[in-house]
Amino acid sequence: MTARADRFYQDQVLDHLNARMQEFVARQEMFFLSTADRHGECDATFRAGPAGFLRVLDERTLAYPEYRGNGVMASIGNISENPRLGMLMVDFTRDRIGLHVNGRARVVMDDEMRANHADLPVDPVPGRRAQLWVTVEVEEAYIHCAKHIPHLQKVPAHQRGARAWGTDDFKRKGGDFFGAAAEAGERPPFQRAERKNEHLRGGLHEDMGAAPRAEGREEFVEELNAEFLDRVERVLARAQPRRPAEDEPGFRGWFDRRED
């Protein structure tokens, strides 16, 4: 088994995205994201958008947008404490193959991202506009075998309802589908679990430049995390409607494209 694993790492694991990987990434409409906080407690989530929302900046760097979500900020909070993340892209419809990317993340303000990459379009609808970006420095890129990937087929546009991109409507976002809120409401207050946003309350990870001091560690951590939260709040507050650039008058937004 050791020899088999060594052979896989030698033959399949790259420290960059080769040309075929870059082409694969550019046409993906979704990926799965894994992050962990400073304690190693993990979170897995899902990101989606039209082809091109996940961008290849160069052979060693990816970037993806962060839109308005549920307000928990689990992924961004984890990244503020621990920049390591894992991404899994799976093509269920054409090639039935997957690509793993592991690396180090950095949260970037939208203004900073656009200053360095002027070709990014601006969606005219605020709810569909990126508020933050995450850039990923690729450390490992390797195949996910096709053996157990199901072959799925897209439903024609006329047979499905419109997706509510950018909505803040509670019901259209899924409501209390699993009944968790109703279940919590049935329990006495003293029996309800008081879950804290530890990823927003703790400190930044040492790898992000936060070297803890022996004395006053709690105050130091609180100060660092306050800076992170203030940065996020400033980004969200600055997410004002913008007009599309004059040189792209036909752009109606990432999510207004006609679907096959």
Sequence and secondary structure as in RCSB ss.txt:
>XXXX:A:sequence
MTARADRFYQDQVLDHLNARMQEFVARQEMFFLSTADRHGECDATFRAGPAGFLRVLDERTLAYPEYRGNGVMAS
IGNISENPRLGMLMVDFTRDRIGLHVNGRARVVMDDEMRANHADLPVDPVPGRRAQLWVTVEVEEAYIHCAKHIP
HLQKVPAHQRGARAWGTDDFKRKGGDFFGAAAEAGERPPFQRAERKNEHLRGGLHEDMGAAPRAEGREEFVEELN
AEFLDRVERVLARAQPRRPAEDEPGFRGWFDRRED
>XXXX:A:secstr
 HHHHHHHHHHH BSS  HHHHHHHHT SEEEEEEE TT  EEEEEEE STTSSEEEETTEEEEEE   SS  HH
HHHHHH  EEEEEEEESSSS EEEEEEEEEEEEEHHHHHHH TT    SSGGGS SEEEEEEEEEEEEE STT  
      GGGS    TT   TTTTTTTTT HHHHHHHS GGGS     HHHHS   GGGT    STTHHHHHHHHH
HHHHHHHHHHHHT       TT TT   GGGS   
